[in-house]
Amino acid sequence: LRSLVGSEMCIRDSLKWEEPEDGVVVITFNREERLNAFNQQTLREINDAIDAVKSDDRIRVLIFTGTGRAFSAGADIEMFERQVWTAPGRVLPFEWVRNRFGFVSNLETLYKPAIAAINGVAVGEGIELALGCDFRIASDRARLGFVEANIGLIPASEGSSRLVKLLGLLRAKELVLGGNLLTAEEAYQLGLVTKVVPHEQLMEEALALARSLKGKAPLALGMAKAVLHAAADSSAHAANLTEMLAQAFLMRTNDYQEGVQAFREKRQPQFKGI
């Protein structure tokens, strides 16, 4: 997936890539007729898009959203049943799950802020991708949930494990075993989304947040993400050591010197990511 300059747009089979302003890319799930459900091509394109953002120093912030009335309805079950699980020479389901494309982990290791602008229904792998983002802004029309139990499955694109870390075991059981959809406000009250806004203001809010984030030191944001994720998975001692090492690295960067100088001169810093 090739990044484009300015407001130009690239449309793939399943995704739409736009750069509405410098430093910001909006990736829109573009299978409206299937409620933006993910097929194999979508998963490949998501990973390609994340890799493109990782390697493009121009891009500071990534926004995901959906077209039509859904963010994403998760896996395209009919397609997977027809083309993957029952196809001649198919892999066993466990092997297929084990060898998934790992798009949520790929997103989490992106050392740039990622925002999910949840415009409508977000279930299955759709909400699991949103969990991999750093911010989740939901339209007041959004409906979110983990509905896999209703068809005999569980959230398995890292959704179960992430949900426990995010909300705790009790709430995770309530959502995964219950299999019910939440309103945007209910999701906010649980801590599943960052903010709820009127539907018409969703992208305006997401872009305003992106605009704020892209003005900050990119190395500091990337390091902060890495340290916070490491802290969530380690002891207090290991977390403290990690953050001290990260701070020592950042204090030797040009961006730190620029930040201090700009503070003294009472001007906006011009960070370059070096």
Disulfide bonds with the S-S distance in Angstrom:
none
